[in-house]
Structure formats: C-alpha cells, structure tokens
Amino acid sequence: MGQLFIILSGLAIAVGYIDFIKGTIHGTVIPNRASWIVWFVQDCLLATSALFAGIGPAAVMPVVWGSGAAIMLVLCFKKGTHTPFTVLEKACLFLSGLGIILWATSGSPQLAMITGVSASCIGGIPTLMKAWARPETEPMNGWFLMIIGTLFSSLAIKEWTFDSGFLPVTIGIFQFAVFLPLILHTFTKRDEYVL
C-alpha cells in the first residue's frame, strides 16, 4: 500500500506542477525567483541523494519535485519579474543557503533533515508573503495538489517517528499556509459576485 501512496504522491505533485508551469507561461502566475532558486537547489539535492541512496520507488517524489522546480526556475527568469531582490528575499536566500550548506555537510542525518526542510521553508517566505498580499499570482489548484501529494507521501509512512514525519508535516503546514490565502481570496471574490 505504501508504494501506491508514493506513486499517487508523485502524480499529484507532477499534475500540480503543470498548473504552476501553465500559469507562469500564460502570465497568471508570477513565481518568486528567490523561493524557486532555493527550492530548485534543495529539491535537486534531495533527488540526487535519493537516487544515490537507491531508495527505489520512494525517489519518485524528490525527482518530481526537482524536475518541476528546474522548469519553474527557468520560467522565473524568462517570465517572472526582473526587479532586484528585496531585503527579505536576500535574507531568505542567505539563510536558506546556510541551511543547505549545513544539510550537505552535516554528519548527522537528523540535523541534515531539519536544516534542509528549514532551508526550504525559509526560502519559501517570499512566496508565502506574496500569496497573502497578491493571492491571484499563485495557482490555487497547483498548491492544492502539492498538499495532496504531501498527504499521500504521509500515508506511505509505515512507522511515524520524528525522523519519518518531520518533512511531510513541516512541508504540509507550509503548503497550507500558502494555500489558505488563495482559497480565502476565491471565496471573497465569489461573495462579491453574489452581492
């Protein structure tokens, strides 16, 4: 059953990325470069680690994340904003970079996991702030599918421990924090039409 949830997780994330990519190409999604730089580096490191560790089908999720993040990073530079990084974005890039370095150099698997997940979340702060300020620039369906993908990966966990649950729980909370303003914005718009 765990293998099925891993495959469903990879599929949900892949379909979610289609929404991100399509929206960016059409100009309805405006991705944050700083966040996608961090997510690209982090996801590619995770995918590479998973493949070299030979974890088999469980590598589906990090490989899908890394592939999607690579496409989004290219689109960020082609279709995204070209304004200089803000102070917040620079701070998030710096802190995420430190987290990624700790992840890559740490001899402790638990510390590596905590710093890696923290780096992803810190790197995502500009996107989180943008989702609350300008929710129309993020793909609601894409974020929903990312949450579903994370939920499926959580269901694949056979034994819940801090080590097995930290990544999906933390990433799931972050994804929901980005998704919440998008769904609130949709309901607000719907209420405006009713009035």
Order of alpha helices (4+ residues) and beta strands (2+ residues): alpha-alpha-alpha-alpha-alpha-alpha-alpha-alpha
